């Protein structure tokens, strides 16, 4: 793909598509070989490698790519600790607030 084709493709995109294309171009330009290769094997990465990739995307301001990665692999970014929940004693105020929040109705 040459510059003309890239510019044509950019002009055909909507606002979000343009922003995502710019992020991908920044990623391709500034990522070292390690981060670049890790992006294509996200599902195989160790947690430390995944967090390094997330850090790189954040520091390069590739927020759409970062958001997409975090949405697709959200279970890898959430570390549940049920022992904390077992020891947790909710008070009346907390329970009243939880009942008012739609998303927590079924919890």
C-alpha positions as CSV (number, residue, x, y, z in Angstrom):
1,X,0.0,0.0,0.0
2,X,1.4,3.4,-1.0
3,X,0.7,6.8,0.4
4,X,-2.0,7.6,-2.1
5,X,-3.9,4.4,-1.4
6,X,-3.5,5.0,2.4
7,X,-4.8,8.6,2.0
8,X,-7.8,7.3,-0.1
9,X,-8.6,4.7,2.5
10,X,-8.4,7.3,5.2
11,X,-10.8,9.7,3.4
12,X,-13.4,6.9,2.9
13,X,-13.6,6.2,6.7
14,X,-16.0,7.8,9.2
15,X,-14.7,9.6,12.3
16,X,-14.1,6.6,14.4
17,X,-12.6,4.7,11.5
18,X,-10.2,7.5,10.9
19,X,-9.1,7.7,14.5
20,X,-8.6,3.9,14.6
21,X,-6.5,4.0,11.4
22,X,-4.3,6.7,12.8
23,X,-3.8,4.7,16.0
24,X,-2.9,1.6,13.9
25,X,-0.4,3.7,11.9
26,X,1.2,5.0,15.1
27,X,1.4,1.5,16.4
28,X,3.0,0.2,13.3
29,X,5.5,3.1,13.3
30,X,6.5,3.2,16.9
31,X,6.1,-0.4,18.2
32,X,9.3,-2.4,18.5
33,X,9.3,-5.9,17.1
34,X,8.4,-7.4,20.5
35,X,5.2,-5.3,21.0
36,X,4.3,-5.6,17.3
37,X,4.4,-9.4,17.4
38,X,2.7,-9.6,20.8
39,X,-0.3,-7.7,19.3
40,X,-1.0,-10.5,16.9
41,X,-0.7,-13.2,19.6
42,X,-2.6,-11.5,22.4
43,X,-4.5,-14.7,23.3
44,X,-1.2,-16.5,24.0
45,X,0.5,-13.8,26.1
46,X,1.5,-14.2,29.7
47,X,-0.2,-11.6,32.0
48,X,3.0,-9.6,32.3
49,X,3.4,-9.4,28.5
50,X,-0.3,-8.4,28.1
51,X,0.2,-5.6,30.6
52,X,3.3,-4.4,28.8
53,X,1.4,-4.3,25.5
54,X,-1.5,-2.4,27.3
55,X,1.1,0.0,28.7
56,X,2.6,0.6,25.3
57,X,-0.8,1.3,23.7
58,X,-1.6,3.7,26.5
59,X,1.6,5.6,26.2
60,X,1.3,5.9,22.4
61,X,-2.3,7.2,23.0
62,X,-3.8,4.3,21.0
63,X,-6.9,4.3,23.2
64,X,-9.3,2.7,20.7
65,X,-6.9,-0.2,20.2
66,X,-6.4,-0.5,23.9
67,X,-10.1,-0.4,24.6
68,X,-10.7,-3.1,22.0
69,X,-8.0,-5.3,23.4
70,X,-9.3,-4.8,27.0
71,X,-12.9,-5.6,25.9
72,X,-12.0,-8.7,24.0
73,X,-9.7,-10.0,26.8
74,X,-11.5,-8.4,29.8
75,X,-11.3,-11.6,31.9
76,X,-7.5,-11.4,31.7
77,X,-7.6,-7.8,33.1
78,X,-9.9,-8.6,36.0
79,X,-8.4,-10.5,38.9
80,X,-11.2,-11.8,41.1
81,X,-10.5,-12.3,44.8
82,X,-13.5,-14.0,46.3
83,X,-11.9,-14.2,49.7
84,X,-12.3,-10.4,50.0
85,X,-16.0,-10.8,49.2
86,X,-16.5,-13.5,51.8
87,X,-15.1,-11.2,54.5
88,X,-17.1,-8.2,53.3
89,X,-19.9,-7.0,55.6
90,X,-22.2,-4.6,53.7
91,X,-24.0,-2.0,55.7
92,X,-27.6,-0.6,55.1
93,X,-26.4,2.4,53.1
94,X,-24.5,0.2,50.7
95,X,-27.3,-2.2,50.2
96,X,-29.8,0.6,49.6
97,X,-27.4,2.1,46.9
98,X,-26.9,-1.2,45.2
99,X,-30.6,-1.7,44.9
100,X,-30.9,1.6,43.1
101,X,-28.2,0.7,40.5
102,X,-29.8,-1.1,37.6
103,X,-26.7,-3.1,36.7
104,X,-26.5,-4.7,40.1
105,X,-30.1,-5.8,40.5
106,X,-29.3,-9.4,39.8
107,X,-26.2,-9.6,41.9
